[in-house]
Amino acid sequence: MSDVKYAGFWVRFLASLIDTIVLALPLAVIIYFLSDGNWFDFSQYQQNMQAALAGNAHKALTNSPQMSMKWELLFEVAILVITIVFWRRWRGATPGKKYLNIKIVDAKTHKDIDNKQAITRSIGYIISTLPFLIGFLMVAFRKDKRALHDLLADTVVIQE
């Protein structure tokens, strides 16, 4: 398929930003309230931000907000499930990808991804984050615009 146009770094970044606003943020608010405020200690986070803005980075970095791993795990699993549902429903696209006319396909056939690829790709996001988001930044430097999670799942993001 020589007429395939790969989705570059910035369009993928924008799609991720849209998905964060449309999917992750509302889900985070719901889970925060379901946890009765026990998922994440916002008061400690606010204190850390104030310390950082006042020039006391050491204090800001050493006093981590407390988190409930139970609620964090629920959030992560819910994001995984929602993402896979959108990929299956919209043939490789989340709301951000759909809005920007890009989608995830199999790297060899350019056909819809299967469940194994969807799950591998989702878990691969974690690996792409370490260290320093290098797995995501790869998109900017590769001709085929594949991130580390794309390589792991044998997927590619293309323009529709």
C-alpha positions in Angstrom: 0.0 0.0 0.0 2.1 2.9 -1.2 -0.7 5.4 -0.8 -0.8 5.0 3.0 -0.3 8.3 4.8 1.1 7.8 8.4 -0.2 10.0 11.2 2.6 12.1 12.6 3.6 13.1 16.1 1.5 16.3 16.4 -1.8 14.9 15.1 -1.4 11.9 17.4 -0.6 14.2 20.3 -3.7 16.3 19.6 -5.8 13.1 19.4 -4.5 12.0 22.7 -5.2 15.4 24.2 -8.8 15.2 22.9 -9.2 11.7 24.4 -7.9 12.9 27.7 -10.4 15.7 27.9 -13.3 13.6 26.5 -12.7 10.2 28.0 -10.1 10.2 30.8 -11.0 13.4 32.6 -14.7 12.6 33.0 -13.9 9.0 34.1 -11.4 10.4 36.6 -14.0 12.7 38.1 -16.5 9.8 38.4 -14.0 7.5 40.0 -12.8 10.3 42.4 -16.4 10.8 43.6 -17.0 7.0 43.8 -14.0 6.7 46.0 -15.4 9.4 48.2 -12.2 11.4 47.6 -9.9 8.6 48.7 -8.4 7.9 45.3 -6.0 10.9 45.3 -5.1 13.4 48.0 -5.7 16.8 46.3 -4.8 18.8 49.3 -1.3 17.4 49.4 -1.0 18.0 45.6 -2.1 21.7 46.1 0.5 22.1 48.9 3.2 20.6 46.6 2.2 23.0 43.8 2.4 26.0 46.2 5.8 24.8 47.4 7.1 24.4 43.8 5.8 27.8 42.8 7.5 29.3 45.9 10.8 27.8 44.7 10.9 24.9 47.2 11.2 22.1 44.7 12.7 19.7 47.3 9.6 19.9 49.5 7.3 19.6 46.5 9.0 16.4 45.3 9.5 14.7 48.7 5.8 15.0 49.9 4.0 12.8 47.5 0.2 12.8 47.5 -1.3 9.6 48.9 -3.1 7.4 46.4 -5.4 4.4 46.7 -4.1 1.7 44.4 -7.5 0.1 44.4 -9.1 3.2 42.8 -6.1 3.8 40.6 -6.3 0.2 39.3 -10.0 0.7 38.6 -9.3 3.8 36.7 -6.6 2.2 34.6 -8.7 -0.9 33.8 -11.7 1.3 33.0 -9.6 3.4 30.5 -8.3 0.1 28.9 -11.8 -1.2 28.5 -13.2 2.1 27.2 -10.4 2.5 24.7 -10.8 -1.1 23.4 -14.5 -0.6 23.1 -14.0 2.6 21.0 -11.3 0.8 18.9 -13.7 -2.1 18.2 -16.7 0.2 17.6 -15.0 2.8 15.5 -12.6 0.5 13.7 -9.3 1.6 15.3 -10.3 5.0 16.5 -11.0 6.8 19.8 -13.0 10.0 19.8 -9.8 12.1 19.3 -8.6 9.9 16.4 -12.1 9.9 14.9 -12.3 13.7 15.0 -8.9 14.0 13.4 -9.6 11.3 10.8 -6.8 8.9 11.9 -7.0 5.3 12.9 -5.0 2.4 14.2 -4.6 -0.5 11.8 -2.5 -3.7 11.5 1.0 -2.7 10.3 1.2 -5.4 7.6 -2.3 -5.6 6.2 -3.6 -2.1 7.1 -6.9 -3.8 8.2 -8.6 -3.5 11.6 -6.7 -4.5 14.6 -7.7 -7.5 16.7 -8.3 -7.7 20.4 -4.8 -9.1 21.1 -3.3 -6.1 19.3 -5.6 -3.7 21.1 -4.7 -5.1 24.5 -0.9 -5.3 23.7 -1.0 -1.7 22.4 -2.8 -0.4 25.5 -0.3 -2.1 27.9 2.4 -0.9 25.6 1.5 2.7 26.5 3.0 2.1 29.9 6.2 0.9 28.4 6.2 3.8 26.0 6.1 6.2 28.9 9.4 4.9 30.4 11.9 6.5 30.3 11.0 10.1 29.6 8.2 9.3 27.1 10.8 8.0 24.6 8.3 5.4 23.3 6.0 8.2 22.2 8.7 10.5 20.9 9.8 7.8 18.5 6.9 8.8 16.3 8.7 12.1 15.4 11.8 10.3 14.1 10.5 7.2 12.3 9.5 7.2 8.7 6.5 5.0 9.5 5.6 7.2 12.5 5.3 4.2 14.8 5.6 4.5 18.6 7.0 1.8 20.8 3.5 0.5 21.6 2.8 0.3 17.8 5.9 -1.8 17.4 4.9 -4.1 20.3 1.4 -4.6 18.9 2.4 -4.6 15.2 0.1 -1.6 14.5 0.4 1.7 12.8 -1.7 4.9 12.9 -2.8 6.2 9.5 -4.8 9.0 8.0 -8.2 7.9 6.7 
